[in-house]
Amino acid sequence: MNGLIKDLLDDNRIKIPNHIAIICDGNGRWAKKKGFPRTFGHRAGTKPIENITRCCSELGVEVLTFYVFSTENWSRSDEEVNFLMKLFMEFFVKLRNEAGENIRVRHIGIRDNLSSELINEIKKTENSTENNSGMILNIALNYGSRSEIADAAKNIMHDIDTGSLSADKINEELISKYMFTSGLPDVDLIIRTSGEMRISNFLLWQSEKAKLWFTNDFWPDFKYDHLKNAIKYYNVIKY
């Protein structure tokens, strides 16, 4: 176990969040600042995802969610979007090859406008890790919270129309079951990099009581110390 992680776990004043959600922001700006194309930053951004996944698993986090591509990101240049889609294909292959027995990978988001090749890699990764017993890793790809809530409403209406659901059964618990995160705990801590102090249509339903931690550092520079500071903030700040 990483010594720094052991130090955090040995501190009996610290409670580890059950569900940490991270908005991985600033890859393109990080690359531009260094004189590289935006795509260089996106590839560099995969490394902290791997490192922080490992750290959170060792810390005993139950669910970790990374926001990697929003429904609004399709407005970027074709060159950048095409690069990202190829990168995501590589990433899901790597996830299933390196998840071991500890990580269960799930995709949350809309699949309708993803390529069949990418969907195939997502399904392979989900299927190959579905029996793993450790932390759940959500990859929020082509995700938008308003779309998620709208889809949940449509599915609820469909089930009412077909007679499999009665309208008087609708409550917050039932609605949660129609979300992409069905069966998972709500978010305890949201982390966002790059200095942007907003949540950008991310897990709106699931973040009712989430604490928010922001850093000015770009995502490729995100390290264990950032995570440790965010967890300490989670333990200190009271609402």
Backbone hydrogen bonds, N-H to C=O, Kabsch-Sander energy under -0.5 kcal/mol:
donor,donor_aa,acceptor,acceptor_aa,energy
6,K,2,N,-2.2
7,D,3,G,-2.1
8,L,4,L,-1.7
9,L,5,I,-2.4
10,D,6,K,-2.4
11,D,7,D,-0.7
11,D,8,L,-0.7
12,N,10,D,-1.0
14,I,11,D,-2.1
16,I,14,I,-0.5
20,I,63,V,-2.2
21,A,189,L,-2.9
22,I,65,T,-3.2
23,I,191,I,-3.2
24,C,22,I,-0.8
24,C,67,Y,-1.3
25,D,23,I,-1.7
30,W,26,G,-2.4
31,A,27,N,-2.0
32,K,28,G,-2.5
33,K,29,R,-2.3
34,K,30,W,-0.9
34,K,31,A,-0.6
35,G,32,K,-1.4
36,F,31,A,-2.9
40,F,37,P,-1.2
41,G,37,P,-0.9
41,G,38,R,-0.5
42,H,38,R,-1.7
43,R,39,T,-2.0
44,A,40,F,-2.0
45,G,41,G,-1.6
46,T,43,R,-1.4
47,K,44,A,-1.0
49,I,45,G,-0.8
50,E,46,T,-1.9
51,N,47,K,-2.5
52,I,48,P,-3.0
53,T,49,I,-2.0
54,R,50,E,-1.9
55,C,51,N,-2.3
56,C,52,I,-2.9
57,S,53,T,-2.2
58,E,54,R,-2.1
59,L,55,C,-2.0
60,G,56,C,-0.9
60,G,57,S,-0.6
61,V,56,C,-2.4
62,E,18,N,-0.9
63,V,18,N,-2.7
64,L,136,I,-2.7
65,T,20,I,-2.6
66,F,138,N,-2.6
67,Y,22,I,-3.0
68,V,66,F,-0.9
68,V,140,A,-1.8
69,F,140,A,-1.6
71,T,143,Y,-1.6
73,N,70,S,-1.2
74,W,71,T,-0.5
75,S,72,E,-1.5
76,R,73,N,-1.7
81,V,77,S,-2.6
82,N,78,D,-2.8
83,F,79,E,-1.9
84,L,80,E,-2.4
85,M,81,V,-2.4
86,K,82,N,-1.9
87,L,83,F,-2.5
88,F,84,L,-2.7
89,M,85,M,-1.6
90,E,86,K,-2.0
91,F,87,L,-2.4
92,F,88,F,-2.4
93,V,89,M,-1.7
94,K,90,E,-2.3
95,L,91,F,-2.4
96,R,92,F,-2.0
97,N,93,V,-1.5
98,E,94,K,-1.6
99,A,95,L,-1.2
102,N,99,A,-1.1
103,I,99,A,-1.1
104,R,135,M,-2.7
105,V,103,I,-0.6
106,R,137,L,-2.9
108,I,139,I,-2.0
110,I,142,N,-2.7
114,L,111,R,-1.9
119,I,115,S,-2.5
120,N,116,S,-2.2
121,E,117,E,-1.8
122,I,118,L,-2.4
123,K,119,I,-2.7
124,K,120,N,-2.3
125,T,121,E,-2.1
126,E,122,I,-2.7
127,N,123,K,-2.8
128,S,124,K,-2.3
129,T,125,T,-1.1
130,E,126,E,-0.8
132,N,129,T,-1.8
133,S,101,E,-1.5
134,G,101,E,-0.6
135,M,102,N,-0.5
136,I,62,E,-2.4
137,L,104,R,-3.3
137,L,135,M,-0.5
138,N,64,L,-2.9
138,N,136,I,-0.6
139,I,106,R,-2.9
140,A,66,F,-3.1
140,A,138,N,-0.7
141,L,108,I,-1.1
141,L,139,I,-1.3
142,N,69,F,-1.6
143,Y,69,F,-1.9
145,S,201,N,-2.5
148,E,144,G,-2.2
149,I,145,S,-2.5
150,A,146,R,-2.5
151,D,147,S,-2.7
152,A,148,E,-2.1
153,A,149,I,-2.2
154,K,150,A,-2.2
155,N,151,D,-2.5
156,I,152,A,-2.3
157,M,153,A,-2.4
158,H,154,K,-2.4
159,D,155,N,-2.2
160,I,156,I,-2.0
161,D,157,M,-2.7
162,T,158,H,-2.1
163,G,160,I,-0.9
164,S,159,D,-1.5
165,L,159,D,-1.5
169,K,166,S,-2.2
170,I,167,A,-1.6
175,I,171,N,-2.4
176,S,172,E,-2.2
177,K,173,E,-1.0
177,K,174,L,-0.7
178,Y,174,L,-0.6
178,Y,175,I,-1.6
179,M,176,S,-1.3
182,S,179,M,-1.6
184,L,181,T,-2.5
187,V,206,Q,-2.0
188,D,19,H,-2.4
189,L,19,H,-1.7
190,I,211,K,-3.1
191,I,21,A,-2.7
192,R,213,W,-2.2
193,T,23,I,-1.5
194,S,217,D,-3.0
195,G,215,T,-2.4
196,E,193,T,-0.7
197,M,195,G,-0.5
198,R,196,E,-0.8
202,F,199,I,-0.5
203,L,201,N,-0.6
207,S,203,L,-0.9
207,S,204,L,-0.5
208,E,205,W,-0.6
210,A,207,S,-0.9
211,K,188,D,-2.6
213,W,190,I,-2.7
215,T,192,R,-1.9
219,W,25,D,-1.8
221,D,218,F,-1.6
222,F,219,W,-2.4
226,H,223,K,-0.7
227,L,223,K,-1.6
228,K,224,Y,-3.0
229,N,225,D,-2.4
230,A,226,H,-2.3
231,I,227,L,-2.4
232,K,228,K,-2.3
233,Y,229,N,-2.3
234,Y,230,A,-2.2
235,N,231,I,-1.5
236,V,232,K,-1.3
237,I,233,Y,-2.6
